[in-house]
């Protein structure tokens, strides 16, 4: 996630929990860009919200295939 101020890597493990589903669809490819936060052989774990979404908060139902597609792009 390139816009997190003050965070410096590289890390062997990054966990995005309750983060990804709050990003608008157009923000997701930008958030997946390499930033140096994840080590070369590091592991990125992302939790996804599926199914019915709350109406009182901005969240998006995100298919896993979409996320892996963003990660596969250089």
Secondary structure, DSSP 8 states (H G I E B T S, - for coil): -TT-TT----EEEEEE-S-GGGS-HHHHHHHTS--S-EEEEEEEEE----S---SSS------HHHHHHHHH--
